[in-house]
Amino acid sequence: MMKSLIRLMTWPHQQKLLSRTLGLQKTASCRHCSQQQTIEARHLKQNPLTFTEDKFNGVTVDLAQIPVEKSEYDFQNILEDALLEWKSLGKRAVWLKVPIQQGRFIPVAARKGFTFHHAEGDSAMLTLWMDNTTESRLPRYATHQVGVAGFVLNEKTGEVVVVMDKHRKRPLWKFPGGLSDLGEDIENTAEREVFEETGIRAKYQSILTMRQHHDHPSAFGRSDIYIICRLSPETYDLHPCSTEISACQWMHVKELLSHEDTSSLTKTLCKLALYGLEEGFHKVDISSEIHESIYQGYQFKLFHRPLPKKWS
């Protein structure tokens, strides 16, 4: 049976099968070999891939380490040996980062069970769940996108900056805003978007409210979180972005509240603003404070309603 199988295989595959078979036979015939030696005999080739281990018993590999002259066949042999080693070590998952220049290796990895996790910039991340005792517990890539808008309020006049998007089918008065960049603080997003869309410089004060929206048509299949921040204007002249904005103006909050071309979100923000103007924004604002993270060397911002002095 073994001879018939070997005749059907190419010579490189014959060599690989024979070497692994002889290695196993040699291990089995030695009475003094330990279990660890048996494992080592099954891996006659050293894993050439450099990898990092994570606390969830997974490994991450960057294929940028593989020389560009390596062929798909070379990579298949390398990957097979690496997978054997990781399985023997009890690893549960493999994260495979593939630079765009090494894209030819993706079909090879796919034949070994790898699937796409995400792609960004000049690389794709593939994953393989190796624990056959349970379903994959690997997290999905980004489940939400985060947008931020700026409610720029002139507390002296009761006016707020509103805009109309140029590419919206139904024109609605709304607040300038957009998606937050990776690593960008919420307040910085609000200030940046206000300036880019209206030309106004404004200073972040607080968060007024947050919207959660699933199945958002413009969220690329993700859920959408939209945060509206209160800002104080530092300049007042409007210089709207001509490519994105069809209309831009200062409008009194009461006029905006009664305007027919507004959404329920905008009307709620107007009510919060009027309440803040009358009773004080300390009753409306969601503020933030910096905390030290449990991960050494990191900090985070915690957003909440202000606590009374006796509790702070």
N, C-alpha and C positions, 0 to 999 in steps of 0.2 A: 504493500500500500504506500509506504513512504517513498520507495523507489519510483513508483508510477507518478506520485505527486511531484517529485523533484524533476522528472523528465519534462513535465508540463511547464515548469518555471524557467525564467531567464537565469543566466549564470549568476548575476549579482544577488538575486533572490535566493538561489540555491546556496550560495556561500553564507548568507545571513541565517537561513534556516538551519544549515548544518552546524554553524558555529554555536547557535543557541541550543540545538539539540545535544551536541557534544558537551556543552557546558553544563547542561542539566544532568546528563548521564554521569559526568565526572563527579558532580556534587553528590549525586545519589549513591555512588559507589564508595564514597569516603565515610567510614564509620565515625570519624572524629570531628566531622564538620559541624559547626554550630548553625543555628537557624539564620544568624546574620550572614554567615559565609554563603549559605544557600541563596539568599537574596542577592549578594554581590555577584555570584556566579551567573545569575540571570542577566546581569547588566555588564557585559564584558566591555562595553564602550562607556566612557565617562560622559555624563550629560554636558554638552558644550555650551548650553544656554545659561547665561547669568540671569538670576531672578531674585526678586525680593519676596519675603513672606509677610502676610498680614495676620492680625490677631484673630481672624475668622478661619484660619487654617487654609488660606488660599495663597496662590502665588501670582505674581505679576511679571510679565516678560515683555521687554521692548525689542522688537525685531530689528531696530536700527543697528544692533550689534552684529547682525549677520552680514558678511561681506557681500557687496553687490554682485560679484561674479558667481555666487552660489546659485545653482539651478533649483527648479521646483523639486526635482528628484532628490537633490542634496537636502533641501529643507524637509522633505517628507521623512527621510531617515533621521534627521536631527530631532524632529518633532516626535517621532515614534519613540525614540530612546528617552527623550525627556518625559513623555507621558508615562512610560513604564516606571521611571524613577519616582515621579510624583505620586503615582498610585501606590507604589511600595511604601512610600512615606506617609500614606494616609491623607494626602491633600484632598480637599473637597472641591476646589474650584481653581480654574486658570483664567487669568485676564491676559489677553494677548494684544499688545499695542502694535499696530501695523502702520508704519509710515507709508505715505502715498507712493513713494518710490519702490516699496516692496509689495505693492498691491497684487503682484502675480502669485504671492503666497496665500492669498485669501481662499481660493478654491481648494488648495491642499488642506488648509485648516478646516474648511467646511466639511470635507470628506471624513474628517476625524471627529465631527460632531460639534464644531464651534459654530456659534451664531453671532450676528451683530448685536452689540449692546448700544453703541452710538458712534457717530462719526462727527468730527469737528476739526476745522482748519485743515491741516495737512496730515491727519492720521485717523485711523478707525480703531475702535476697541472691540475685540471679539471676546466671547466668554465660552467656557465649557464647564458644566457642572458634572463632577465625577463621583459624587456620593450616590450610589445606586439604592441606598436605603431610604431615601427621602426625596421629595420633589425639590426642584431648585429654589434656593432661598436668596438668590442674587437679587439685589434691588434693581428696579427699573431705572432707566435714565430719567432725568428731570421730569417730574410729574406736573410741575406748574411753571408758568412764566409770571414775572412780576412787573407790573406797570405802576407808574407813579405820576400823579397830577399835582399841580400847584394851585391852591386857592389863594390868589394874591389879593389881599384885602386892605384897602385904605380905610383905616378905622375912623379917620376924621370925616370922610365924606360918605362912608358906607358903600363905596363902590368896589367892584371886583373885576378882575380882568377875565374876559371870556373870548373864546375863539370859535370859528367854524372850520371844520376840516374840508379841504378842497375836494377830496376824493370820496366823501361820504354821499351815498345816494339820497338820503334824507338830511337836509341841513338842520343841524341842532347846535344851539349854543352850549358849549362845554368849557372845561378848564384845560389849559395847556398841559400836556404831559406825554409820556411815552415809556418805553421799556427801560428797565434798569440794566446797566451794564454789569458784567461779571466783576465782583469785588467792589462795586460802587455802593456807598451808603445811600439809604433812602432819601435823606435830606439833600444830598448832593445831586441825586437824580432829579428831584423836584426843582432845585435851583437851575440846573443845567437845561432841563426841558423848557422851563419858562423863558429863559434867555434865548434859546434857539428858536422858539416859535413866536415870541413876541418882542424880543429885544430889550425886555425889562430885567434889570438886576433886582433880585429880591432875596430876602434872608429867611431861612427856615425857622419856624416857631414851634410847630407841633404837628401831630397827626390828628386829623379830625374824624376820619372813618376809613373803613376798608371794605371792599367788595370781593366776594368769591363767586366765580362764574365757571361752571363746568360746560364742556362742549362748546366753548367759545369759537365762533367761526374764524377768528383771526389768530388763534393760538396754536396752530399747527398740530392739532390733536392733543394738546396739553390742557390742563385746567388753568384758569386765569385768576390771579390775585391783583387787585387794583387798589392802591393806597392813595388817599387824598390828603395832602399836607397843607397846613396853613402857613402862608408866607407873608412877610411885611415888605412892601416895596421900598427900594432904595433909589430907583429912578422911575419916571412916570411916562416918558415919551414912548410911544409904540412904534416898533419897526418889525412888523410881522414877516415871517418867512414866506416868500412868494411861491415856493414849490409845494408847501404843505397846507397853508392857511388861506382861506378865501375871504374871511372877515375877522376883524379883531377890534375890540373896543373895551373901554371902561363902562360898566353898567351897574346901576344901583341894585343892591341885593333884592329889594322889594320888587323892582321891575322884573328882574330875572325870575323871581319866584312866581310871578303871575304870567310870564311869557309862555305862549303856546308851543314854541319851538325849543322845549327843554325836556329832559328825561326825568324820571322819578328820582334818580340819584342826585341830579342837579338841584331839584326842589328840596330834597332833604338837607343837602349841604347849605342851602340858603336859610333854612329854618335853624340849623345849628349856628350859623353865623349871626343871625338876628338874636338868638338866645345869648350868644357870647357877648355881643355888643351891649345888650341890655343888662345881663346879670354878671358879666365877667367871664373871660375865656378860661379861667381856672376851673369853671364848672363844665367845660366842654373838652378841653385839650387832653390828648393822650401824649404824655411826655416820655422821655427816654433818659436812661442813665447808663454809664459804662460799668461793666462788671468784669472781674478777672475770671477767665475761663478755668475749668478744671484741667484743661490741657495747658501745660506750662508754657508761658511765653505768649499766650493769646488772650484777647479780650473780646467781649461781645456787648451789644447794646440791648437792653431790656426795655420794652415799651409797656407802659401801664398808666392808669389814672393816678394823679398825684396823691400821695398818702398824707393824712393829717400829721402835724408835727409830732404828736404823741406816739405815732406808729412808725415814723421815719427813723 
